[in-house]
Amino acid sequence: ESAEYGLASPRSLGSATAMVSVIVADVDEHYERASGQDANIIYPPVDQPYGYREYSARDLEGHLWSFMKPLE
């Protein structure tokens, strides 16, 4: 957090205002590793109607991350 630069943690705000999407080689393998490390999983891998298989998790500050791969 930085008042000087107008930066705040989602935890402080009580809401995330953005998310990060990361393309990974194998969504299910990535999910299994993250789950094994007690990641805060929001939803497990699912095929989305917009053409990606993805799952989402939150980091310790509350940022939302989606890990995805295009459906083949």
DODOZA-965192 format. One record per residue: residue number from 1; residue in three letters; x, y negated, z of N, C-alpha, C in turn. Coordinates in steps of 0.05 Angstrom, whole numbers, plus 32768, in hexadecimal, padded with zeros to 4 digits. Layout:
<site NUM,'ALA',<X,Y,Z>,<X,Y,Z>,<X,Y,Z>>
...
***
This chain:
<site 1,'GLU',<8011,8018,8000>,<8000,8000,8000>,<8012,7FE7,8000>>
<site 2,'SER',<8008,7FD3,7FF3>,<8017,7FBA,7FF2>,<8003,7FA2,7FEE>>
<site 3,'ALA',<8000,7F92,8002>,<7FEF,7F7A,8000>,<7FFA,7F68,7FEA>>
<site 4,'GLU',<8014,7F66,7FE9>,<8021,7F54,7FD5>,<8019,7F5B,7FB9>>
<site 5,'TYR',<8017,7F75,7FB2>,<8010,7F7E,7F97>,<7FF3,7F87,7F95>>
<site 6,'GLY',<7FE3,7F83,7FAA>,<7FC7,7F8B,7FA9>,<7FC2,7FA9,7FA7>>
<site 7,'LEU',<7FD4,7FB9,7FB3>,<7FD2,7FD6,7FB2>,<7FC7,7FE0,7FCD>>
<site 8,'ALA',<7FB3,7FF2,7FCB>,<7FA8,7FFF,7FE3>,<7FA5,801D,7FDE>>
<site 9,'SER',<7FA6,802C,7FF3>,<7FA2,8049,7FF1>,<7F84,804F,7FEF>>
<site 10,'PRO',<7F7C,8063,7FDF>,<7F60,806B,7FDF>,<7F56,8073,7FFB>>
<site 11,'ARG',<7F68,807D,800C>,<7F61,8084,8027>,<7F58,806A,8036>>
<site 12,'SER',<7F67,8054,8032>,<7F5F,803B,803F>,<7F46,802F,8034>>
<site 13,'LEU',<7F42,8032,801A>,<7F2B,8026,800C>,<7F12,8037,8011>>
<site 14,'GLY',<7F16,8051,8015>,<7EFF,8063,8017>,<7EF5,806C,7FFC>>
<site 15,'SER',<7F04,8067,7FE7>,<7EFB,806E,7FCC>,<7F13,806D,7FB9>>
<site 16,'ALA',<7F14,8080,7FA7>,<7F29,807F,7F92>,<7F1E,806D,7F7B>>
<site 17,'THR',<7F2F,805D,7F6F>,<7F27,804B,7F5A>,<7F33,8054,7F3F>>
<site 18,'ALA',<7F43,8069,7F3F>,<7F4F,8074,7F27>,<7F55,8091,7F2B>>
<site 19,'MET',<7F5C,809F,7F16>,<7F65,80BA,7F19>,<7F7C,80C0,7F05>>
<site 20,'VAL',<7F8A,80D5,7F0A>,<7FA1,80DD,7EFA>,<7F99,80F7,7EED>>
<site 21,'SER',<7F9E,80F9,7ED2>,<7F9A,8112,7EC4>,<7FB5,811C,7EBA>>
<site 22,'VAL',<7FBA,8136,7EBF>,<7FD3,8142,7EB7>,<7FCE,815B,7EA6>>
<site 23,'ILE',<7FDB,815C,7E8F>,<7FD9,8174,7E7E>,<7FED,8188,7E89>>
<site 24,'VAL',<7FE4,81A1,7E8E>,<7FF5,81B6,7E97>,<7FF3,81CE,7E84>>
<site 25,'ALA',<8007,81DF,7E84>,<8008,81F6,7E72>,<7FF3,820B,7E78>>
<site 26,'ASP',<7FEE,820F,7E92>,<7FDB,8224,7E9A>,<7FCB,8219,7EB2>>
<site 27,'VAL',<7FB2,8211,7EAE>,<7FA2,8206,7EC3>,<7F9D,8219,7EDA>>
<site 28,'ASP',<7F97,8232,7ED4>,<7F91,8245,7EE9>,<7FAA,824C,7EFA>>
<site 29,'GLU',<7FC1,824E,7EED>,<7FDA,8253,7EFC>,<7FE0,823B,7F0E>>
<site 30,'HIS',<7FDD,8223,7F03>,<7FE2,820A,7F13>,<7FCF,8209,7F2B>>
<site 31,'TYR',<7FB6,820F,7F26>,<7FA2,820F,7F3B>,<7FA9,8223,7F51>>
<site 32,'GLU',<7FB2,823B,7F4A>,<7FB9,8250,7F5D>,<7FD1,8246,7F6F>>
<site 33,'ARG',<7FE5,823A,7F62>,<7FFB,822F,7F71>,<7FF2,8219,7F84>>
<site 34,'ALA',<7FE2,8207,7F7A>,<7FD8,81F1,7F8B>,<7FC7,81FB,7FA2>>
<site 35,'SER',<7FB6,820E,7F9C>,<7FA5,8219,7FB1>,<7FB6,8227,7FC7>>
<site 36,'GLY',<7FCB,8234,7FBE>,<7FDD,8242,7FD1>,<7FEC,822F,7FE3>>
<site 37,'GLN',<7FED,8216,7FDB>,<7FFA,8201,7FEC>,<7FE6,81F0,7FFB>>
<site 38,'ASP',<7FCE,81FA,7FFD>,<7FB8,81EC,800C>,<7FB1,81D1,8001>>
<site 39,'ALA',<7FB3,81CF,7FE6>,<7FAB,81B6,7FD9>,<7F8D,81B0,7FDF>>
<site 40,'ASN',<7F86,8197,7FDF>,<7F6A,818F,7FE3>,<7F5C,8191,7FC8>>
<site 41,'ILE',<7F53,81A9,7FC1>,<7F46,81AE,7FA7>,<7F29,81A3,7FA7>>
<site 42,'ILE',<7F22,8193,7F93>,<7F07,8188,7F91>,<7EF5,819C,7F82>>
<site 43,'TYR',<7EFF,81A7,7F6C>,<7EF1,81BD,7F5F>,<7F05,81CF,7F50>>
<site 44,'PRO',<7EFF,81E9,7F4E>,<7F11,81FC,7F42>,<7F11,81F9,7F24>>
<site 45,'PRO',<7F22,8207,7F16>,<7F23,8206,7EF9>,<7F08,820C,7EEC>>
<site 46,'VAL',<7F01,81FB,7ED9>,<7EE8,81FE,7ECA>,<7EEC,81F4,7EAE>>
<site 47,'ASP',<7EDF,8201,7E9B>,<7EDF,81F7,7E7F>,<7ECB,81E0,7E7D>>
<site 48,'GLN',<7ED5,81C9,7E75>,<7EC4,81B1,7E73>,<7EB8,81AF,7E57>>
<site 49,'PRO',<7EA0,81A3,7E54>,<7E94,81A1,7E3A>,<7EA3,818E,7E27>>
<site 50,'TYR',<7EB6,817E,7E32>,<7EC5,816C,7E21>,<7EDF,8179,7E18>>
<site 51,'GLY',<7EE2,8194,7E1A>,<7EF8,81A2,7E0D>,<7F11,81A7,7E1E>>
<site 52,'TYR',<7F0F,81A5,7E38>,<7F26,81AA,7E49>,<7F1F,81BE,7E60>>
<site 53,'ARG',<7F32,81CE,7E68>,<7F30,81DD,7E80>,<7F3E,81CD,7E95>>
<site 54,'GLU',<7F32,81C8,7EAC>,<7F3F,81B7,7EC0>,<7F35,81BE,7EDC>>
<site 55,'TYR',<7F45,81B5,7EEF>,<7F3D,81B4,7F0C>,<7F46,819A,7F17>>
<site 56,'SER',<7F3B,8192,7F2E>,<7F43,8179,7F3A>,<7F49,817D,7F58>>
<site 57,'ALA',<7F5B,816B,7F61>,<7F64,816C,7F7D>,<7F6A,814F,7F85>>
<site 58,'ARG',<7F6A,814B,7FA0>,<7F72,8131,7FAB>,<7F8D,8133,7FB9>>
<site 59,'ASP',<7F9D,811E,7FB6>,<7FB6,811E,7FC5>,<7FB1,8113,7FE1>>
<site 60,'LEU',<7FC6,8111,7FF1>,<7FC4,810A,800D>,<7FB9,80EE,8011>>
<site 61,'GLU',<7FBB,80DC,7FFD>,<7FB1,80C1,7FFF>,<7F95,80BF,7FF4>>
<site 62,'GLY',<7F8A,80D4,7FE8>,<7F6F,80D4,7FDD>,<7F6E,80CF,7FBF>>
<site 63,'HIS',<7F85,80CD,7FB1>,<7F84,80CA,7F94>,<7F79,80E4,7F87>>
<site 64,'LEU',<7F69,80E1,7F72>,<7F5E,80F8,7F64>,<7F70,8100,7F4D>>
<site 65,'TRP',<7F77,8119,7F4C>,<7F87,8124,7F36>,<7F78,8139,7F27>>
<site 66,'SER',<7F78,8139,7F0D>,<7F6D,814F,7EFD>,<7F84,815B,7EED>>
<site 67,'PHE',<7F85,8176,7EEE>,<7F99,8185,7EE0>,<7F8A,8194,7ECA>>
<site 68,'MET',<7F93,8191,7EB1>,<7F83,819B,7E9B>,<7F93,81A5,7E84>>
<site 69,'LYS',<7F85,81B3,7E72>,<7F91,81BD,7E59>,<7F7A,81BF,7E45>>
<site 70,'PRO',<7F80,81B7,7E2C>,<7F6A,81B9,7E18>,<7F62,81D6,7E14>>
<site 71,'LEU',<7F48,81DA,7E10>,<7F3E,81F5,7E0A>,<7F47,81FD,7DEE>>
<site 72,'GLU',<7F4C,8216,7DEB>,<7F56,8220,7DD1>,<7F40,822D,7DC2>>
***
